Amino acid sequence: MKVCIAEKPSVAQSIANVLGATRKLNGYYEGNGYQVTWTFGHLCELKNPEEYTDFWKPWAESRLPMIPDRFGIKLIEGDKGIEKQFAIIERLMQSADAIINCGDAGQEGELIQRWVMQKAGATCPVKRLWISSLTEEAIREGFNELHEAS
């Protein structure tokens, strides 16, 4: 199954309609070999300095720069809707044959989806849908010309 992840529910619905994924389930659409899900914009963010080491907990200029060996990603805290949707996305990605990043064209849209894929532990191949319009024609053309995630 190919999992498509859009940046918001309305975009996911437009993509699902074009792909023939017309069965609406909890947090995603399914059909024709696709599962189309969505984020609500930012679901993830970088960890705070104190989440890497207690040494960075009290802020002090002498502790700068605070650069971890590897930046960590966490869910935005305190929002049950985000937690619920992320659990759906994570489950879909864990069993996906391929993922299609349908985030907004641009650096922020790319980052939002990559952080979600990283947090979800996605390991399958990823392609990128690159469109600037949500017309049926643009979506079809975009899926015919998917880009490598790199």
C-alpha positions in Angstrom: 0.0 0.0 0.0 1.2 3.5 -0.8 0.8 6.1 1.9 0.3 9.7 0.9 0.7 12.3 3.5 -0.7 15.8 3.0 -0.3 18.9 5.2 -4.0 19.3 5.9 -7.3 17.4 5.7 -8.7 19.4 2.7 -5.6 18.7 0.6 -5.7 15.0 1.5 -9.4 14.8 0.4 -8.6 16.4 -3.0 -5.7 14.0 -3.5 -7.8 11.0 -2.4 -10.6 11.9 -4.8 -8.2 12.0 -7.7 -6.5 8.7 -6.7 -9.7 6.9 -6.1 -9.2 6.5 -2.4 -12.8 7.1 -1.6 -13.3 5.1 1.5 -13.1 7.4 4.5 -11.7 5.9 7.6 -10.5 7.3 10.9 -7.8 9.8 10.0 -7.3 8.7 6.4 -8.8 7.8 3.1 -8.2 4.4 1.4 -8.7 2.8 -2.0 -7.1 1.9 -5.2 -3.8 0.9 -3.5 -3.5 4.2 -1.6 -4.0 5.4 1.9 -4.1 9.2 2.1 -3.6 10.8 5.4 -2.7 14.3 6.7 -1.0 16.4 9.4 -2.5 19.6 10.8 0.5 21.7 9.8 3.2 21.1 12.4 2.8 17.9 14.4 6.5 17.7 15.4 9.1 20.1 16.7 12.7 20.0 17.8 13.4 18.9 21.3 14.3 21.5 23.9 17.9 21.8 25.1 17.1 20.2 28.5 15.6 17.2 26.8 19.1 16.3 25.6 21.1 16.8 28.8 20.5 18.2 32.3 23.6 20.3 31.8 21.5 22.5 29.4 18.5 22.8 31.7 19.5 26.0 33.3 20.2 28.6 30.6 23.6 30.3 30.8 25.7 32.0 28.1 28.7 29.9 29.2 26.8 26.8 28.0 26.5 28.0 24.4 26.5 26.7 21.8 23.9 24.0 22.6 24.4 21.7 19.7 23.4 18.0 20.2 25.2 15.2 18.4 21.9 14.6 16.6 18.8 16.8 16.8 15.7 15.0 18.2 12.1 15.4 17.1 9.1 15.3 19.4 5.4 15.6 19.0 3.9 19.0 19.9 2.8 18.5 23.5 -0.6 18.9 25.1 -2.8 18.3 22.0 -4.8 15.1 22.0 -5.8 15.6 18.4 -2.2 15.7 17.3 -1.4 12.6 19.3 -4.3 10.7 17.8 -3.5 11.7 14.2 0.2 11.0 14.7 -0.6 7.5 15.9 -2.7 6.9 12.8 0.1 8.2 10.5 2.7 6.1 12.4 0.7 2.9 12.0 0.1 3.6 8.3 3.8 4.4 7.7 5.0 1.3 9.6 3.2 -1.0 7.1 3.6 1.1 3.9 5.3 -0.2 0.8 6.1 3.4 -0.2 5.3 6.9 1.1 4.5 9.9 -1.1 5.2 13.2 0.6 2.3 15.5 -0.5 3.3 18.4 1.7 3.1 21.9 0.6 5.7 22.8 -2.0 8.5 24.7 -0.3 11.0 24.3 2.5 8.5 24.4 5.4 6.2 21.9 3.8 9.1 19.6 3.2 10.4 19.9 6.8 7.0 19.3 8.3 6.6 16.0 6.5 10.2 14.8 6.9 10.0 15.4 10.7 6.8 13.3 10.8 8.4 10.5 8.8 11.4 10.6 11.0 9.4 10.5 14.2 7.2 7.7 12.8 10.3 5.6 12.0 9.4 5.3 8.3 11.9 3.1 6.5 10.3 2.5 3.1 11.1 4.4 -0.1 9.7 8.0 -0.3 8.7 10.0 -3.3 7.7 13.6 -3.5 4.6 15.1 -5.1 5.5 18.6 -6.3 2.4 20.6 -7.3 1.3 24.2 -6.9 -2.4 23.7 -7.7 -5.0 21.3 -6.4 -6.9 20.9 -9.7 -7.6 17.4 -10.7 -5.3 17.9 -13.7 -2.4 19.2 -11.6 -2.7 16.3 -9.1 -2.8 13.7 -11.9 0.2 15.2 -13.6 2.1 15.4 -10.3 1.5 11.8 -9.6 2.6 10.9 -13.1 5.9 12.8 -12.4 6.7 12.0 -8.8 10.2 13.1 -7.7 12.8 11.3 -5.7 12.7 12.4 -2.0 16.4 13.5 -2.3 
